[in-house]
Amino acid sequence: MAFTSHMAQALAEARAAADRGEVPVGAVLVSPEGRIAAAAGNRTRELSDPTAHAEILAIRTACAAAGSERLPGHALWVTLEPCPMCAAAISAARIETLYYGAADIRMGGVAHGARVFDHPQCHHRPQVYDGICADQSRALLQGFFARRR
């Protein structure tokens, strides 16, 4: 099967989140067969739920559809480096590969901050590829926050 990037759809989910007044982060979960299992953007404000990050919502949807708390072989595409909560959920769901766009030096949990996957108590470590469409992801976030100031 040929490699296909799903970052364009993750960016579309992030733009939709921004249109709803949410921090523009989007996520797309792809099955081992290459089909989109779930796609989501942040909904923390809309749902009054601090855990309603794009990654968590996509993982919940895909797990419900699979009838399992695990998503082996799946790939997750996210516009921003996952926070520690989302990184822990990615590990718990046994997601095989994580692709993300912009680094999050302040709140990230993969390459920055908590570095969840490097922790000795982390049971599952996905393959991680960063910097994918990072400029577009960063510009979307910077534009969103500039308009709010």
Secondary structure, 3 states (H helix, E strand, C coil): CCCCCCHHHHHHHHHHHHHCCCCCCEEEEECCCCCEEEEEECCHHHHCCCCCCHHHHHHHHHHHHHCCCCCCCCEEEEEECCCHHHHHHHHHCCCCEEEEEECCCCCCCCCCCCCHHHCCCCCCCCEEECCCCHHHHHHHHHHHHHHHC
